[in-house]
Amino acid sequence: ELDISFSVGMVGLREDFGEMEALRRDLPESVYFWVNAYKDEPDYYSTQEVDWLESLDPEFRTNTVRHSSRGRSCR
């Protein structure tokens, strides 16, 4: 009604996979659902988990990489 753009998302923790799936299912397809990769543990996701998370968020794989910050802290 107000023509406000928004997106919805979560951090991709395994214990929240069920909630992520339910949220994506309940949102209109027109609402972008993003998943931030959990990066505190190396190799946290299996190949199958990355594929599944990418089915929820087509950009998920891009977020699994630690991108350069030109030597500055990312805050």
BAVO-693823 format. One record per residue: z, x, y of N, C-alpha, C in turn. Coordinates in steps of 0.2 Angstrom, whole numbers, plus 5000, padded with zeros to 4 digits. Layout:
<site><n_zz>Z</n_zz><n_xx>X</n_xx><n_yy>Y</n_yy><ca_zz>Z</ca_zz><ca_xx>X</ca_xx><ca_yy>Y</ca_yy><c_zz>Z</c_zz><c_xx>X</c_xx><c_yy>Y</c_yy></site>
...
END
This chain:
<site><n_zz>5000</n_zz><n_xx>5004</n_xx><n_yy>4994</n_yy><ca_zz>5000</ca_zz><ca_xx>5000</ca_xx><ca_yy>5000</ca_yy><c_zz>5000</c_zz><c_xx>5004</c_xx><c_yy>5006</c_yy></site>
<site><n_zz>5004</n_zz><n_xx>5010</n_xx><n_yy>5006</n_yy><ca_zz>5004</ca_zz><ca_xx>5014</ca_xx><ca_yy>5012</ca_yy><c_zz>5000</c_zz><c_xx>5020</c_xx><c_yy>5012</c_yy></site>
<site><n_zz>4996</n_zz><n_xx>5021</n_xx><n_yy>5006</n_yy><ca_zz>4991</ca_zz><ca_xx>5026</ca_xx><ca_yy>5005</ca_yy><c_zz>4994</c_zz><c_xx>5033</c_xx><c_yy>5005</c_yy></site>
<site><n_zz>5000</n_zz><n_xx>5033</n_xx><n_yy>5002</n_yy><ca_zz>5004</ca_zz><ca_xx>5040</ca_xx><ca_yy>5001</ca_yy><c_zz>5002</c_zz><c_xx>5043</c_xx><c_yy>4995</c_yy></site>
<site><n_zz>5000</n_zz><n_xx>5050</n_xx><n_yy>4996</n_yy><ca_zz>4998</ca_zz><ca_xx>5054</ca_xx><ca_yy>4990</ca_yy><c_zz>5004</c_zz><c_xx>5057</c_xx><c_yy>4987</c_yy></site>
<site><n_zz>5005</n_zz><n_xx>5057</n_xx><n_yy>4980</n_yy><ca_zz>5011</ca_zz><ca_xx>5060</ca_xx><ca_yy>4977</ca_yy><c_zz>5009</c_zz><c_xx>5062</c_xx><c_yy>4970</c_yy></site>
<site><n_zz>5013</n_zz><n_xx>5066</n_xx><n_yy>4967</n_yy><ca_zz>5012</ca_zz><ca_xx>5068</ca_xx><ca_yy>4960</ca_yy><c_zz>5019</c_zz><c_xx>5068</c_xx><c_yy>4957</c_yy></site>
<site><n_zz>5020</n_zz><n_xx>5069</n_xx><n_yy>4951</n_yy><ca_zz>5026</ca_zz><ca_xx>5068</ca_xx><ca_yy>4947</ca_yy><c_zz>5026</c_zz><c_xx>5074</c_xx><c_yy>4942</c_yy></site>
<site><n_zz>5032</n_zz><n_xx>5077</n_xx><n_yy>4941</n_yy><ca_zz>5032</ca_zz><ca_xx>5082</ca_xx><ca_yy>4936</ca_yy><c_zz>5039</c_zz><c_xx>5084</c_xx><c_yy>4934</c_yy></site>
<site><n_zz>5039</n_zz><n_xx>5089</n_xx><n_yy>4929</n_yy><ca_zz>5045</ca_zz><ca_xx>5091</ca_xx><ca_yy>4926</ca_yy><c_zz>5044</c_zz><c_xx>5099</c_xx><c_yy>4924</c_yy></site>
<site><n_zz>5049</n_zz><n_xx>5102</n_xx><n_yy>4923</n_yy><ca_zz>5049</ca_zz><ca_xx>5109</ca_xx><ca_yy>4919</ca_yy><c_zz>5048</c_zz><c_xx>5107</c_xx><c_yy>4912</c_yy></site>
<site><n_zz>5044</n_zz><n_xx>5111</n_xx><n_yy>4909</n_yy><ca_zz>5042</ca_zz><ca_xx>5110</ca_xx><ca_yy>4902</ca_yy><c_zz>5047</c_zz><c_xx>5113</c_xx><c_yy>4897</c_yy></site>
<site><n_zz>5053</n_zz><n_xx>5111</n_xx><n_yy>4897</n_yy><ca_zz>5058</ca_zz><ca_xx>5113</ca_xx><ca_yy>4892</ca_yy><c_zz>5057</c_zz><c_xx>5108</c_xx><c_yy>4885</c_yy></site>
<site><n_zz>5058</n_zz><n_xx>5112</n_xx><n_yy>4880</n_yy><ca_zz>5057</ca_zz><ca_xx>5108</ca_xx><ca_yy>4873</ca_yy><c_zz>5061</c_zz><c_xx>5102</c_xx><c_yy>4872</c_yy></site>
<site><n_zz>5067</n_zz><n_xx>5102</n_xx><n_yy>4875</n_yy><ca_zz>5072</ca_zz><ca_xx>5097</ca_xx><ca_yy>4874</ca_yy><c_zz>5069</c_zz><c_xx>5091</c_xx><c_yy>4878</c_yy></site>
<site><n_zz>5065</n_zz><n_xx>5092</n_xx><n_yy>4882</n_yy><ca_zz>5062</ca_zz><ca_xx>5086</ca_xx><ca_yy>4887</ca_yy><c_zz>5055</c_zz><c_xx>5084</c_xx><c_yy>4885</c_yy></site>
<site><n_zz>5053</n_zz><n_xx>5086</n_xx><n_yy>4879</n_yy><ca_zz>5046</ca_zz><ca_xx>5084</ca_xx><ca_yy>4877</ca_yy><c_zz>5045</c_zz><c_xx>5077</c_xx><c_yy>4877</c_yy></site>
<site><n_zz>5050</n_zz><n_xx>5073</n_xx><n_yy>4874</n_yy><ca_zz>5049</ca_zz><ca_xx>5066</ca_xx><ca_yy>4873</ca_yy><c_zz>5049</c_zz><c_xx>5062</c_xx><c_yy>4879</c_yy></site>
<site><n_zz>5053</n_zz><n_xx>5065</n_xx><n_yy>4884</n_yy><ca_zz>5053</ca_zz><ca_xx>5062</ca_xx><ca_yy>4891</ca_yy><c_zz>5047</c_zz><c_xx>5063</c_xx><c_yy>4895</c_yy></site>
<site><n_zz>5044</n_zz><n_xx>5069</n_xx><n_yy>4894</n_yy><ca_zz>5038</ca_zz><ca_xx>5070</ca_xx><ca_yy>4897</ca_yy><c_zz>5032</c_zz><c_xx>5066</c_xx><c_yy>4894</c_yy></site>
<site><n_zz>5032</n_zz><n_xx>5065</n_xx><n_yy>4888</n_yy><ca_zz>5027</ca_zz><ca_xx>5061</ca_xx><ca_yy>4885</ca_yy><c_zz>5028</c_zz><c_xx>5053</c_xx><c_yy>4887</c_yy></site>
<site><n_zz>5034</n_zz><n_xx>5051</n_xx><n_yy>4887</n_yy><ca_zz>5035</ca_zz><ca_xx>5044</ca_xx><ca_yy>4890</ca_yy><c_zz>5033</c_zz><c_xx>5043</c_xx><c_yy>4897</c_yy></site>
<site><n_zz>5035</n_zz><n_xx>5048</n_xx><n_yy>4901</n_yy><ca_zz>5033</ca_zz><ca_xx>5048</ca_xx><ca_yy>4908</ca_yy><c_zz>5026</c_zz><c_xx>5048</c_xx><c_yy>4909</c_yy></site>
<site><n_zz>5022</n_zz><n_xx>5052</n_xx><n_yy>4906</n_yy><ca_zz>5015</ca_zz><ca_xx>5052</ca_xx><ca_yy>4907</ca_yy><c_zz>5012</c_zz><c_xx>5046</c_xx><c_yy>4905</c_yy></site>
<site><n_zz>5015</n_zz><n_xx>5043</n_xx><n_yy>4899</n_yy><ca_zz>5012</ca_zz><ca_xx>5036</ca_xx><ca_yy>4897</ca_yy><c_zz>5013</c_zz><c_xx>5031</c_xx><c_yy>4902</c_yy></site>
<site><n_zz>5019</n_zz><n_xx>5031</n_xx><n_yy>4905</n_yy><ca_zz>5021</ca_zz><ca_xx>5026</ca_xx><ca_yy>4909</ca_yy><c_zz>5018</c_zz><c_xx>5026</c_xx><c_yy>4916</c_yy></site>
<site><n_zz>5015</n_zz><n_xx>5032</n_xx><n_yy>4918</n_yy><ca_zz>5012</ca_zz><ca_xx>5033</ca_xx><ca_yy>4925</ca_yy><c_zz>5005</c_zz><c_xx>5030</c_xx><c_yy>4925</c_yy></site>
<site><n_zz>5003</n_zz><n_xx>5028</n_xx><n_yy>4930</n_yy><ca_zz>4995</ca_zz><ca_xx>5026</ca_xx><ca_yy>4930</ca_yy><c_zz>4991</c_zz><c_xx>5033</c_xx><c_yy>4929</c_yy></site>
<site><n_zz>4986</n_zz><n_xx>5032</n_xx><n_yy>4926</n_yy><ca_zz>4981</ca_zz><ca_xx>5038</ca_xx><ca_yy>4925</ca_yy><c_zz>4980</c_zz><c_xx>5042</c_xx><c_yy>4932</c_yy></site>
<site><n_zz>4980</n_zz><n_xx>5038</n_xx><n_yy>4938</n_yy><ca_zz>4978</ca_zz><ca_xx>5041</ca_xx><ca_yy>4944</ca_yy><c_zz>4983</c_zz><c_xx>5045</c_xx><c_yy>4947</c_yy></site>
<site><n_zz>4989</n_zz><n_xx>5045</n_xx><n_yy>4944</n_yy><ca_zz>4995</ca_zz><ca_xx>5049</ca_xx><ca_yy>4946</ca_yy><c_zz>4995</c_zz><c_xx>5056</c_xx><c_yy>4942</c_yy></site>
<site><n_zz>4994</n_zz><n_xx>5061</n_xx><n_yy>4946</n_yy><ca_zz>4994</ca_zz><ca_xx>5068</ca_xx><ca_yy>4943</ca_yy><c_zz>5001</c_zz><c_xx>5069</c_xx><c_yy>4940</c_yy></site>
<site><n_zz>5002</n_zz><n_xx>5071</n_xx><n_yy>4934</n_yy><ca_zz>5008</ca_zz><ca_xx>5073</ca_xx><ca_yy>4931</ca_yy><c_zz>5008</c_zz><c_xx>5081</c_xx><c_yy>4929</c_yy></site>
<site><n_zz>5012</n_zz><n_xx>5084</n_xx><n_yy>4932</n_yy><ca_zz>5012</ca_zz><ca_xx>5092</ca_xx><ca_yy>4932</ca_yy><c_zz>5018</c_zz><c_xx>5094</c_xx><c_yy>4927</c_yy></site>
<site><n_zz>5017</n_zz><n_xx>5099</n_xx><n_yy>4924</n_yy><ca_zz>5022</ca_zz><ca_xx>5102</ca_xx><ca_yy>4920</ca_yy><c_zz>5023</c_zz><c_xx>5110</c_xx><c_yy>4922</c_yy></site>
<site><n_zz>5029</n_zz><n_xx>5112</n_xx><n_yy>4924</n_yy><ca_zz>5030</ca_zz><ca_xx>5119</ca_xx><ca_yy>4926</ca_yy><c_zz>5032</c_zz><c_xx>5122</c_xx><c_yy>4920</c_yy></site>
<site><n_zz>5029</n_zz><n_xx>5128</n_xx><n_yy>4918</n_yy><ca_zz>5030</ca_zz><ca_xx>5132</ca_xx><ca_yy>4912</ca_yy><c_zz>5037</c_zz><c_xx>5135</c_xx><c_yy>4913</c_yy></site>
<site><n_zz>5041</n_zz><n_xx>5135</n_xx><n_yy>4908</n_yy><ca_zz>5047</ca_zz><ca_xx>5138</ca_xx><ca_yy>4907</ca_yy><c_zz>5046</c_zz><c_xx>5145</c_xx><c_yy>4906</c_yy></site>
<site><n_zz>5048</n_zz><n_xx>5150</n_xx><n_yy>4910</n_yy><ca_zz>5046</ca_zz><ca_xx>5157</ca_xx><ca_yy>4910</ca_yy><c_zz>5052</c_zz><c_xx>5162</c_xx><c_yy>4909</c_yy></site>
<site><n_zz>5058</n_zz><n_xx>5159</n_xx><n_yy>4908</n_yy><ca_zz>5064</ca_zz><ca_xx>5163</ca_xx><ca_yy>4907</ca_yy><c_zz>5064</c_zz><c_xx>5167</c_xx><c_yy>4900</c_yy></site>
<site><n_zz>5061</n_zz><n_xx>5164</n_xx><n_yy>4895</n_yy><ca_zz>5060</ca_zz><ca_xx>5167</ca_xx><ca_yy>4889</ca_yy><c_zz>5053</c_zz><c_xx>5169</c_xx><c_yy>4887</c_yy></site>
<site><n_zz>5052</n_zz><n_xx>5175</n_xx><n_yy>4886</n_yy><ca_zz>5045</ca_zz><ca_xx>5177</ca_xx><ca_yy>4884</ca_yy><c_zz>5042</c_zz><c_xx>5173</c_xx><c_yy>4878</c_yy></site>
<site><n_zz>5036</n_zz><n_xx>5171</n_xx><n_yy>4878</n_yy><ca_zz>5033</ca_zz><ca_xx>5168</ca_xx><ca_yy>4872</ca_yy><c_zz>5037</c_zz><c_xx>5162</c_xx><c_yy>4870</c_yy></site>
<site><n_zz>5039</n_zz><n_xx>5158</n_xx><n_yy>4875</n_yy><ca_zz>5043</ca_zz><ca_xx>5152</ca_xx><ca_yy>4874</ca_yy><c_zz>5039</c_zz><c_xx>5147</c_xx><c_yy>4870</c_yy></site>
<site><n_zz>5033</n_zz><n_xx>5146</n_xx><n_yy>4872</n_yy><ca_zz>5029</ca_zz><ca_xx>5141</ca_xx><ca_yy>4869</ca_yy><c_zz>5024</c_zz><c_xx>5143</c_xx><c_yy>4863</c_yy></site>
<site><n_zz>5024</n_zz><n_xx>5139</n_xx><n_yy>4858</n_yy><ca_zz>5019</ca_zz><ca_xx>5140</ca_xx><ca_yy>4853</ca_yy><c_zz>5012</c_zz><c_xx>5138</c_xx><c_yy>4855</c_yy></site>
<site><n_zz>5007</n_zz><n_xx>5141</n_xx><n_yy>4852</n_yy><ca_zz>5000</ca_zz><ca_xx>5139</ca_xx><ca_yy>4854</ca_yy><c_zz>4999</c_zz><c_xx>5131</c_xx><c_yy>4853</c_yy></site>
<site><n_zz>5002</n_zz><n_xx>5128</n_xx><n_yy>4848</n_yy><ca_zz>5002</ca_zz><ca_xx>5121</ca_xx><ca_yy>4848</ca_yy><c_zz>5005</c_zz><c_xx>5117</c_xx><c_yy>4854</c_yy></site>
<site><n_zz>5011</n_zz><n_xx>5120</n_xx><n_yy>4856</n_yy><ca_zz>5015</ca_zz><ca_xx>5117</ca_xx><ca_yy>4861</ca_yy><c_zz>5011</c_zz><c_xx>5118</c_xx><c_yy>4868</c_yy></site>
<site><n_zz>5007</n_zz><n_xx>5123</n_xx><n_yy>4869</n_yy><ca_zz>5003</ca_zz><ca_xx>5124</ca_xx><ca_yy>4875</ca_yy><c_zz>4998</c_zz><c_xx>5119</c_xx><c_yy>4875</c_yy></site>
<site><n_zz>4994</n_zz><n_xx>5118</n_xx><n_yy>4869</n_yy><ca_zz>4989</ca_zz><ca_xx>5114</ca_xx><ca_yy>4869</ca_yy><c_zz>4991</c_zz><c_xx>5107</c_xx><c_yy>4870</c_yy></site>
<site><n_zz>4997</n_zz><n_xx>5105</n_xx><n_yy>4868</n_yy><ca_zz>5000</ca_zz><ca_xx>5098</ca_xx><ca_yy>4869</ca_yy><c_zz>5002</c_zz><c_xx>5097</c_xx><c_yy>4876</c_yy></site>
<site><n_zz>5005</n_zz><n_xx>5102</n_xx><n_yy>4879</n_yy><ca_zz>5007</ca_zz><ca_xx>5102</ca_xx><ca_yy>4886</ca_yy><c_zz>5001</c_zz><c_xx>5101</c_xx><c_yy>4891</c_yy></site>
<site><n_zz>4996</n_zz><n_xx>5105</n_xx><n_yy>4889</n_yy><ca_zz>4989</ca_zz><ca_xx>5104</ca_xx><ca_yy>4892</ca_yy><c_zz>4986</c_zz><c_xx>5097</c_xx><c_yy>4892</c_yy></site>
<site><n_zz>4988</n_zz><n_xx>5094</n_xx><n_yy>4887</n_yy><ca_zz>4985</ca_zz><ca_xx>5087</ca_xx><ca_yy>4886</ca_yy><c_zz>4989</c_zz><c_xx>5082</c_xx><c_yy>4891</c_yy></site>
<site><n_zz>4995</n_zz><n_xx>5084</n_xx><n_yy>4893</n_yy><ca_zz>4999</ca_zz><ca_xx>5081</ca_xx><ca_yy>4898</ca_yy><c_zz>4997</c_zz><c_xx>5083</c_xx><c_yy>4905</c_yy></site>
<site><n_zz>4996</n_zz><n_xx>5089</n_xx><n_yy>4906</n_yy><ca_zz>4994</ca_zz><ca_xx>5093</ca_xx><ca_yy>4913</ca_yy><c_zz>4988</c_zz><c_xx>5097</c_xx><c_yy>4911</c_yy></site>
<site><n_zz>4982</n_zz><n_xx>5095</n_xx><n_yy>4913</n_yy><ca_zz>4977</ca_zz><ca_xx>5100</ca_xx><ca_yy>4912</ca_yy><c_zz>4977</c_zz><c_xx>5107</c_xx><c_yy>4915</c_yy></site>
<site><n_zz>4982</n_zz><n_xx>5108</n_xx><n_yy>4920</n_yy><ca_zz>4982</ca_zz><ca_xx>5114</ca_xx><ca_yy>4923</ca_yy><c_zz>4988</c_zz><c_xx>5118</c_xx><c_yy>4920</c_yy></site>
<site><n_zz>4991</n_zz><n_xx>5116</n_xx><n_yy>4915</n_yy><ca_zz>4998</ca_zz><ca_xx>5119</ca_xx><ca_yy>4912</ca_yy><c_zz>4996</c_zz><c_xx>5126</c_xx><c_yy>4911</c_yy></site>
<site><n_zz>4991</n_zz><n_xx>5128</n_xx><n_yy>4907</n_yy><ca_zz>4990</ca_zz><ca_xx>5135</ca_xx><ca_yy>4905</ca_yy><c_zz>4990</c_zz><c_xx>5140</c_xx><c_yy>4911</c_yy></site>
<site><n_zz>4987</n_zz><n_xx>5137</n_xx><n_yy>4916</n_yy><ca_zz>4987</ca_zz><ca_xx>5142</ca_xx><ca_yy>4922</ca_yy><c_zz>4994</c_zz><c_xx>5143</c_xx><c_yy>4925</c_yy></site>
<site><n_zz>4999</n_zz><n_xx>5139</n_xx><n_yy>4924</n_yy><ca_zz>5006</ca_zz><ca_xx>5140</ca_xx><ca_yy>4926</ca_yy><c_zz>5010</c_zz><c_xx>5144</c_xx><c_yy>4921</c_yy></site>
<site><n_zz>5007</n_zz><n_xx>5145</n_xx><n_yy>4915</n_yy><ca_zz>5011</ca_zz><ca_xx>5150</ca_xx><ca_yy>4910</ca_yy><c_zz>5011</c_zz><c_xx>5157</c_xx><c_yy>4912</c_yy></site>
<site><n_zz>5006</n_zz><n_xx>5159</n_xx><n_yy>4917</n_yy><ca_zz>5005</ca_zz><ca_xx>5166</ca_xx><ca_yy>4919</ca_yy><c_zz>5010</c_zz><c_xx>5167</c_xx><c_yy>4925</c_yy></site>
<site><n_zz>5013</n_zz><n_xx>5173</n_xx><n_yy>4925</n_yy><ca_zz>5017</ca_zz><ca_xx>5175</ca_xx><ca_yy>4931</ca_yy><c_zz>5012</c_zz><c_xx>5178</c_xx><c_yy>4935</c_yy></site>
<site><n_zz>5010</n_zz><n_xx>5175</n_xx><n_yy>4941</n_yy><ca_zz>5005</ca_zz><ca_xx>5177</ca_xx><ca_yy>4946</ca_yy><c_zz>5008</c_zz><c_xx>5182</c_xx><c_yy>4950</c_yy></site>
<site><n_zz>5004</n_zz><n_xx>5187</n_xx><n_yy>4953</n_yy><ca_zz>5006</ca_zz><ca_xx>5192</ca_xx><ca_yy>4957</ca_yy><c_zz>5009</c_zz><c_xx>5189</c_xx><c_yy>4964</c_yy></site>
<site><n_zz>5014</n_zz><n_xx>5191</n_xx><n_yy>4967</n_yy><ca_zz>5016</ca_zz><ca_xx>5189</ca_xx><ca_yy>4973</ca_yy><c_zz>5016</c_zz><c_xx>5195</c_xx><c_yy>4978</c_yy></site>
<site><n_zz>5012</n_zz><n_xx>5199</n_xx><n_yy>4977</n_yy><ca_zz>5011</ca_zz><ca_xx>5205</ca_xx><ca_yy>4982</ca_yy><c_zz>5017</c_zz><c_xx>5209</c_xx><c_yy>4983</c_yy></site>
<site><n_zz>5021</n_zz><n_xx>5209</n_xx><n_yy>4978</n_yy><ca_zz>5027</ca_zz><ca_xx>5213</ca_xx><ca_yy>4978</ca_yy><c_zz>5033</c_zz><c_xx>5210</c_xx><c_yy>4981</c_yy></site>
<site><n_zz>5032</n_zz><n_xx>5204</n_xx><n_yy>4983</n_yy><ca_zz>5038</ca_zz><ca_xx>5200</ca_xx><ca_yy>4986</ca_yy><c_zz>5041</c_zz><c_xx>5195</c_xx><c_yy>4981</c_yy></site>
<site><n_zz>5047</n_zz><n_xx>5194</n_xx><n_yy>4982</n_yy><ca_zz>5051</ca_zz><ca_xx>5189</ca_xx><ca_yy>4978</ca_yy><c_zz>5048</c_zz><c_xx>5182</c_xx><c_yy>4979</c_yy></site>
<site><n_zz>5047</n_zz><n_xx>5178</n_xx><n_yy>4974</n_yy><ca_zz>5044</ca_zz><ca_xx>5171</ca_xx><ca_yy>4974</ca_yy><c_zz>5050</c_zz><c_xx>5167</c_xx><c_yy>4975</c_yy></site>
<site><n_zz>5051</n_zz><n_xx>5164</n_xx><n_yy>4981</n_yy><ca_zz>5057</ca_zz><ca_xx>5160</ca_xx><ca_yy>4982</ca_yy><c_zz>5055</c_zz><c_xx>5154</c_xx><c_yy>4986</c_yy></site>
END
